[in-house]
Amino acid sequence: MMGSISRPVTEFCLDVYNKLNRNAEDTNIVFSPMSISVALALVHLGAKNNTAVQIEKVLHVREAAGRTSLGSDLESAAPDTESERSQERQPSLSQCNKDGDLNHKEFQTLLLQLQNLGERYVLNLANNLFIQQGFELQQKFLMCTKELYGAMLQTVDFHGAVEAARIKINSWVESETQGKIKELFAPGVIDAHALLVLVNVIYFKASWEHKFEEQKTVERDFRLNQNEKKPVQMMYQKGPFKLGYIEEMGAQVLELPYAQKSLSMIILLPGDMADGSTSGLEQIESTMTYENLMLWASSEHMFETTVEVYLPRFKLEGTFNLNEVLQEMGMTDIFTESKADLSAMSFAKSLVLSNVIHKTYVEVNEEGTVAAAGTGAVIVRRSLPLTEVFMADHPFLFFIRHNHSNTILFFGKLCSP
């Protein structure tokens, strides 16, 4: 059942990546497609008519509804008695799962799973809507956003005290991310005309199933492109890992599991081109469809073998104002005063979405993502005669996947550690 949300999130992920990547040739990128999808699903609860339909299209849940049981049966003329019966059983939630093709229950189920990954994980995902004071909000909307997404709505005074509003939003973000994300909004970014600002942050910290030993980390060159390199702290470990090849382009795919294999980081490492350049990255990007990504990273496509892994330490923060990206993807009405229909959120006719801000923080080091103390027993493994080398010393793509639901939580490109 959970796999059904994996496809829309992955397709949305590739759309967003392609848009962000257009003017980011040598720039690192990191974002959380799952987290942004949840934030948009939250707004969808307040949207009606075409405004809601556009969100469903952008999130790829409209086509999914035809493919799987993701859609609710409320749209069809003959109501399905089974779904009516199940809705009577859960009075409060059926009120929240509205008509249309977006199944809020599935997002909620996934969020609950992600909140219970165990003590070796910290995954803080927070959504907040900041609305101009004076707008009266619908009780049902407030109830459902809290119930389904744990989101809190806060009123601020953008018009009269934009600086105070900015400080309030920033301090909320800082507390939700354990102090890692200090100033989400720089002065001047929020406009005094703002009415509704959606803020979505995600903070991730976890331990590798097999840690890298710190004393094996050495300085090595990372090749930024054909002519430039820079020294980086390159971590090293040798052990059994799942490795795959993308034959067509000589790329390697490595799976690095986090604790208890609940999540994994998948790295897509381009092969070296015959001329020594590393433009294999664009080759991967241009053939990266949902089907290919699933195939490349599937267990069937990989084999477990002894691998010598060289991976740079890196810390990535991505902050994006997604307004433009979402409008290009087809979510236009919600930003336009004459067209936005947020009547399920507020009685005010003039309410539009002013900004969608997303921030991701991911750190990768020997322990996992953020260092934590603790010693484990040392296991000596027989070395197999066949050892593969996975040398991540040039730009690569990576994503962090929730293995049970096959959902991409983070997606990124590392060009310069």
Phi and psi in degrees as a GROMACS rama.xvg file:
@    title "Ramachandran Plot"
@    xaxis  label "Phi"
@    yaxis  label "Psi"
@TYPE xy
-67.9489  -23.0424  MET-2
-62.0004  -20.6245  GLY-3
-67.0472  -23.5594  SER-4
-86.9129  -16.134  ILE-5
-65.995  -39.4679  SER-6
-67.47  -50.8598  ARG-7
-56.9074  -41.2134  PRO-8
-64.9121  -39.6121  VAL-9
-68.4527  -41.3313  THR-10
-66.8382  -39.6759  GLU-11
-62.3289  -42.2671  PHE-12
-55.3768  -47.5787  CYS-13
-67.7838  -37.6187  LEU-14
-59.2427  -49.7244  ASP-15
-64.3268  -43.3571  VAL-16
-59.6875  -45.4093  TYR-17
-62.8533  -36.1484  ASN-18
-70.5157  -45.5389  LYS-19
-67.56  -28.3069  LEU-20
-82.032  -13.1546  ASN-21
-56.5693  -43.8546  ARG-22
-115.859  41.2757  ASN-23
-135.123  49.3197  ALA-24
-54.9199  -51.8331  GLU-25
-111.847  28.2032  ASP-26
-110.416  143.963  THR-27
-70.3385  148.158  ASN-28
-133.394  136.894  ILE-29
-150.179  136.613  VAL-30
-155.499  170.286  PHE-31
-118.7  101.691  SER-32
-62.0106  -35.4795  PRO-33
-64.7967  -45.796  MET-34
-64.0143  -42.3313  SER-35
-67.211  -39.2049  ILE-36
-59.6962  -43.1243  SER-37
-61.9486  -42.4868  VAL-38
-62.2161  -40.5671  ALA-39
-72.7417  -32.3416  LEU-40
-63.9077  -36.0872  ALA-41
-63.0248  -43.9656  LEU-42
-67.1475  -34.7532  VAL-43
-56.9777  -32.4866  HIS-44
-60.5289  -26.374  LEU-45
-98.4427  -3.58473  GLY-46
-100.017  153.998  ALA-47
-134.129  164.286  LYS-48
54.2292  -135.541  ASN-49
-62.7532  -32.611  ASN-50
-60.9795  -40.3744  THR-51
-70.8206  -41.7536  ALA-52
-60.4138  -40.8696  VAL-53
-63.6632  -37.4355  GLN-54
-65.3584  -41.1987  ILE-55
-61.8529  -39.0338  GLU-56
-66.7716  -44.8828  LYS-57
-62.6893  -36.9272  VAL-58
-82.0028  0.765836  LEU-59
61.9916  23.9069  HIS-60
-90.1308  -13.3372  VAL-61
-69.8997  -49.1408  ARG-62
-69.2462  -28.4743  GLU-63
-65.6283  -32.5415  ALA-64
-62.1726  -33.8503  ALA-65
-73.033  -29.229  GLY-66
-82.7141  -41.177  ARG-67
-127.378  -169.273  THR-68
-89.176  26.9034  SER-69
-69.5132  -32.1729  LEU-70
-75.8152  156.853  GLY-71
-87.8173  157.261  SER-72
-85.0372  7.0703  ASP-73
-67.7272  -22.0988  LEU-74
-78.0673  -30.6706  GLU-75
-70.7714  154.195  SER-76
-66.2936  -45.4976  ALA-77
-90.1294  111.099  ALA-78
-68.7241  142.309  PRO-79
-81.8797  121.868  ASP-80
-63.9997  -34.9039  THR-81
-59.3663  -45.9616  GLU-82
-69.6369  -31.977  SER-83
-64.1912  -42.7617  GLU-84
-62.2096  -45.4381  ARG-85
-66.2867  -26.7205  SER-86
-75.8452  -27.7096  GLN-87
-68.3139  -32.8175  GLU-88
-65.6937  -33.9364  ARG-89
-119.075  80.478  GLN-90
-58.3074  -42.7463  PRO-91
-70.462  -40.479  SER-92
-74.7861  -33.4166  LEU-93
-63.5476  -28.5688  SER-94
-66.1562  -29.0461  GLN-95
-86.8054  -30.0123  CYS-96
-82.7721  95.3508  ASN-97
-83.7369  175.015  LYS-98
-59.3809  163.941  ASP-99
109.058  -174.5  GLY-100
-100.424  10.4202  ASP-101
-104.817  116.921  LEU-102
-92.6031  97.9536  ASN-103
-64.6517  -29.1149  HIS-104
-60.1538  -37.4107  LYS-105
-67.2391  -40.2361  GLU-106
-62.3461  -41.8111  PHE-107
-62.1317  -43.5988  GLN-108
-59.8934  -44.2467  THR-109
-63.4443  -43.6188  LEU-110
-60.8207  -39.7857  LEU-111
-64.8102  -39.7296  LEU-112
-63.1354  -40.5162  GLN-113
-71.4414  -22.7603  LEU-114
-80.4256  -11.606  GLN-115
-120.886  51.3935  ASN-116
-85.432  -9.97536  LEU-117
109.987  170.519  GLY-118
-75.6035  -9.75356  GLU-119
-89.7448  10.8766  ARG-120
-127.954  142.242  TYR-121
-126.271  118.182  VAL-122
-131.416  101.39  LEU-123
-103.357  118.907  ASN-124
-121.824  125.131  LEU-125
-134.959  134.551  ALA-126
-120.833  136.587  ASN-127
-142.384  139.989  ASN-128
-106.309  125.386  LEU-129
-108.384  120.735  PHE-130
-121.569  145.015  ILE-131
-60.502  129.259  GLN-132
-59.4663  149.75  GLN-133
102.603  -16.3757  GLY-134
-86.0666  127.329  PHE-135
-86.5991  129.509  GLU-136
-101.202  149.953  LEU-137
-73.7211  131.337  GLN-138
-58.2565  -41.7896  GLN-139
-62.1175  -40.1025  LYS-140
-62.6135  -45.295  PHE-141
-61.1683  -41.5994  LEU-142
-64.7779  -45.1961  MET-143
-72.3382  -37.6387  CYS-144
-65.4904  -35.295  THR-145
-71.2005  -44.6133  LYS-146
-67.4803  -45.5525  GLU-147
-83.1605  -40.122  LEU-148
-121.238  2.30144  TYR-149
58.9611  22.7374  GLY-150
-87.1317  147.464  ALA-151
-114.783  140.911  MET-152
-101.321  134.673  LEU-153
-125.246  138.31  GLN-154
-93.1496  139.955  THR-155
-135.984  170.6  VAL-156
-113.509  84.0805  ASP-157
-62.4956  -39.843  PHE-158
-67.677  -46.4954  HIS-159
-94.9525  -25.8405  GLY-160
-145.832  66.5682  ALA-161
-64.617  -33.1233  VAL-162
-67.7394  -41.3674  GLU-163
-63.586  -37.8544  ALA-164
-63.6  -43.3556  ALA-165
-60.7248  -44.8387  ARG-166
-65.3407  -39.3751  ILE-167
-62.6252  -44.8071  LYS-168
-64.4092  -46.6314  ILE-169
-60.8087  -40.4489  ASN-170
-72.4375  -31.6913  SER-171
-61.913  -46.4257  TRP-172
-62.0374  -42.6461  VAL-173
-61.797  -41.9687  GLU-174
-69.964  -33.6611  SER-175
-71.3255  -22.147  GLU-176
-111.957  26.6759  THR-177
53.075  37.6668  GLN-178
78.6903  2.36534  GLY-179
-76.2709  -33.23  LYS-180
-109.484  102.38  ILE-181
-84.6705  -57.0491  LYS-182
-123.652  86.2345  GLU-183
-61.4617  -46.2414  LEU-184
-106.226  116.961  PHE-185
-72.0784  159.649  ALA-186
-55.5612  139.582  PRO-187
89.3603  -10.7707  GLY-188
-75.6083  -38.3325  VAL-189
-87.8819  134.126  ILE-190
-89.8325  145.633  ASP-191
-69.0934  -10.5781  ALA-192
-91.1249  -2.86475  HIS-193
-58.6597  146.071  ALA-194
-116.714  -43.7428  LEU-195
-141.647  121.61  LEU-196
-121.132  123.561  VAL-197
-97.8238  122.096  LEU-198
-117.145  128.227  VAL-199
-131.608  117.181  ASN-200
-127.289  149.798  VAL-201
-140.947  134.208  ILE-202
-126.23  129.733  TYR-203
-131.389  134.824  PHE-204
-149.815  128.479  LYS-205
-154.87  163.573  ALA-206
-100.6  143.912  SER-207
-66.8561  152.026  TRP-208
-64.4321  -41.6643  GLU-209
-119.166  112.231  HIS-210
-73.1295  155.254  LYS-211
-84.3112  139.781  PHE-212
-81.779  129.552  GLU-213
-60.3117  -35.6419  GLU-214
-70.0233  -11.4058  GLN-215
-91.9234  -4.12361  LYS-216
-75.4641  126.24  THR-217
-132.036  163.073  VAL-218
-78.8712  130.122  GLU-219
-139.173  163.941  ARG-220
-82.5908  136.125  ASP-221
-107.171  124.225  PHE-222
-85.1646  108.376  ARG-223
-70.5157  -38.93  LEU-224
-159.548  -164.772  ASN-225
-58.0962  -37.3752  GLN-226
-106.198  -20.3787  ASN-227
-112.112  143.366  GLU-228
-136.756  162.875  LYS-229
-141.923  147.319  LYS-230
-73.9117  137.756  PRO-231
-132.409  163.057  VAL-232
-82.6376  108.012  GLN-233
-99.3497  118.689  MET-234
-82.4978  156.283  MET-235
-142.369  138.524  TYR-236
-155.288  155.525  GLN-237
-123.849  128.071  LYS-238
-178.227  -178.27  GLY-239
-77.9622  120.731  PRO-240
-136.69  159.933  PHE-241
-85.5049  130.024  LYS-242
-132.091  142.584  LEU-243
-135.265  165.206  GLY-244
-123.405  144.792  TYR-245
-104.296  97.696  ILE-246
-52.7114  -48.2683  GLU-247
-52.4495  -30.8194  GLU-248
-127.729  14.4379  MET-249
59.7618  29.8765  GLY-250
-94.2756  153.769  ALA-251
-107.179  148.706  GLN-252
-125.545  124.318  VAL-253
-120.622  138.761  LEU-254
-107.82  120.694  GLU-255
-111.226  105.11  LEU-256
-76.1573  144.174  PRO-257
-87.1231  178.615  TYR-258
-44.381  136.929  ALA-259
54.3505  15.6405  GLN-260
57.4775  21.9318  LYS-261
-66.8462  -39.4567  SER-262
-125.83  157.146  LEU-263
-138.855  149.32  SER-264
-97.8884  127.667  MET-265
-107.109  128.304  ILE-266
-114.544  127.394  ILE-267
-103.706  106.24  LEU-268
-107.908  114.964  LEU-269
-63.779  148.197  PRO-270
-76.4245  163.571  GLY-271
-77.2086  136.82  ASP-272
-76.0096  159.652  MET-273
-57.3541  -34.2039  ALA-274
-85.1707  9.3875  ASP-275
84.6009  -4.56198  GLY-276
-82.8947  168.644  SER-277
-118.607  36.8437  THR-278
-74.3962  9.85426  SER-279
-61.7135  -20.1854  GLY-280
-62.1565  -44.9743  LEU-281
-65.2261  -31.4818  GLU-282
-63.9217  -43.0767  GLN-283
-64.5483  -46.9369  ILE-284
-59.0197  -39.0434  GLU-285
-76.3181  -16.9405  SER-286
-109.52  10.0773  THR-287
-82.8548  89.3197  MET-288
-103.492  171.555  THR-289
-55.1214  -48.5203  TYR-290
-61.2729  -45.2113  GLU-291
-64.5462  -43.3912  ASN-292
-60.9128  -42.8239  LEU-293
-63.7664  -41.0829  MET-294
-66.2101  -49.6269  LEU-295
-58.9874  -36.6302  TRP-296
-101.189  10.5219  ALA-297
-81.4875  150.854  SER-298
-59.9741  -33.6881  SER-299
-63.6164  -29.7857  GLU-300
-85.0941  -10.8182  HIS-301
-112.589  159.379  MET-302
-131.593  147.74  PHE-303
-88.0962  130.387  GLU-304
-152.472  172.592  THR-305
-78.3378  125.437  THR-306
-125.168  136.581  VAL-307
-92.8609  111.796  GLU-308
-102.472  124.945  VAL-309
-115.106  117.707  TYR-310
-138.108  129.6  LEU-311
-70.6731  148.126  PRO-312
-68.5263  138.763  ARG-313
-152.965  157.489  PHE-314
-134.293  123.828  LYS-315
-126.795  136.151  LEU-316
-126.714  132.609  GLU-317
-123.1  128.693  GLY-318
-123.265  125.952  THR-319
-134.187  136.494  PHE-320
-90.5274  115.132  ASN-321
-91.461  4.10748  LEU-322
-50.8938  -52.8659  ASN-323
-66.1567  -45.1125  GLU-324
-57.29  -46.9546  VAL-325
-68.0388  -35.4898  LEU-326
-66.7672  -41.5813  GLN-327
-64.16  -29.7388  GLU-328
-80.3656  -8.27192  MET-329
118.61  2.35652  GLY-330
-95.177  79.5555  MET-331
-103.128  -37.992  THR-332
-59.8945  -38.9754  ASP-333
-63.3725  -23.0733  ILE-334
-93.895  -4.53252  PHE-335
-110.224  122.557  THR-336
-59.4671  -38.6316  GLU-337
-74.1763  -14.086  SER-338
-117.138  -21.7141  LYS-339
-62.0908  132.499  ALA-340
-120.845  92.7977  ASP-341
-110.296  36.7918  LEU-342
-71.386  -13.0453  SER-343
-83.4647  -8.13283  ALA-344
-101.127  -42.8296  MET-345
-147.859  154.024  SER-346
-76.6968  -15.3303  PHE-347
-69.591  131.986  ALA-348
-73.0443  -28.9381  LYS-349
-91.2985  9.20725  SER-350
-73.0752  125.371  LEU-351
-128.466  162.608  VAL-352
-85.591  124.365  LEU-353
-90.9169  -44.325  SER-354
-146.871  144.456  ASN-355
-121.908  114.136  VAL-356
-116.118  132.327  ILE-357
-127.733  134.981  HIS-358
-134.961  134.112  LYS-359
-123.392  142.068  THR-360
-128.971  119.848  TYR-361
-134.135  130.855  VAL-362
-127.06  135.759  GLU-363
-123.049  120.349  VAL-364
-142.51  -167.841  ASN-365
-59.2034  -39.0702  GLU-366
-73.1045  -29.129  GLU-367
151.612  -117.981  GLY-368
-96.6577  -42.6499  THR-369
-133.055  134.522  VAL-370
-58.9664  144.209  ALA-371
-144.457  145.478  ALA-372
-76.7623  160.359  ALA-373
141.093  137.323  GLY-374
-117.463  145.825  THR-375
-121.121  164.841  GLY-376
-67.9169  147.231  ALA-377
-89.5907  127.092  VAL-378
-106.052  127.596  ILE-379
-95.9354  127.364  VAL-380
-107.371  147.101  ARG-381
-66.2558  137.589  ARG-382
-86.2606  131.094  SER-383
-81.3649  152.51  LEU-384
-61.7237  -33.6336  PRO-385
-93.2324  114.389  LEU-386
-120.976  128.675  THR-387
-94.1454  150.314  GLU-388
-112.341  130.295  VAL-389
-119.743  101.502  PHE-390
-109.685  98.0168  MET-391
-86.5332  67.7838  ALA-392
-110.537  23.1131  ASP-393
-152.659  167.078  HIS-394
-53.5585  140.522  PRO-395
-146.195  165.585  PHE-396
-103.263  150.501  LEU-397
-146.105  155.554  PHE-398
-145.955  155.045  PHE-399
-111.939  124.383  ILE-400
-116.785  137.891  ARG-401
-83.5287  110.836  HIS-402
-67.301  -36.6302  ASN-403
-64.1935  -42.7541  HIS-404
-98.398  -3.90723  SER-405
59.032  37.0361  ASN-406
-103.827  137.426  THR-407
-83.9956  115.313  ILE-408
-86.3015  -38.8506  LEU-409
-135.924  148.221  PHE-410
-140.558  140.37  PHE-411
-162.737  173.714  GLY-412
-131.695  129.636  LYS-413
-109.882  111.783  LEU-414
-103.13  -28.5883  CYS-415
-150.946  99.9977  SER-416
